Amino acid sequence: MKPPTFVIFVNDKELMHFSYTRYIENKIRESFGFRGTPLKFIIRERKEQG
C-alpha cells in the first residue's frame, strides 16, 4: 500500500528546511490522525507565471 503523499509548492526548494517539513508532518499527523503511518512529502518549486 502506498503512503499518503503530499505535494508542497514553494518559491525556492533550497529555502525549505527539513525541520519545517517535519513541522508540517507533525501538524498533519495531529490533525488527521496518521499515527504510525508513513507520510511522503514532495517539495516542488512553483513555476514562474508569465
C-alpha positions in Angstrom: 0.0 0.0 0.0 1.3 3.4 -0.9 1.8 6.0 1.8 -0.3 9.2 1.8 1.6 11.7 -0.4 1.6 15.5 -0.1 3.0 17.9 -2.6 4.2 21.2 -1.2 4.8 24.1 -3.6 7.5 26.6 -2.6 9.2 29.5 -4.3 12.7 28.1 -3.7 13.4 24.5 -2.7 16.7 25.4 -1.2 15.0 27.5 1.4 12.7 24.7 2.5 14.5 23.4 5.6 13.9 19.8 6.7 12.8 21.0 10.1 9.8 22.9 8.5 8.9 19.8 6.6 8.9 17.8 9.9 6.8 20.6 11.5 4.2 20.2 8.7 4.3 16.4 9.0 3.6 16.6 12.8 0.7 19.1 12.2 -0.9 16.8 9.6 -0.5 13.8 11.9 -2.0 15.8 14.8 -5.0 17.0 12.7 -5.8 13.8 10.7 -4.6 11.0 13.0 -1.9 9.5 10.8 -0.1 8.0 13.8 2.2 5.1 12.8 1.6 5.7 9.1 4.5 6.7 6.9 3.9 10.0 5.0 5.6 11.1 1.8 6.3 14.7 1.0 7.3 16.1 -2.4 8.7 19.6 -2.4 8.3 21.3 -5.8 9.2 24.8 -6.9 6.4 27.0 -8.2 6.7 27.7 -11.9 7.1 31.3 -12.9 3.9 32.8 -14.3 4.1 34.9 -17.4 
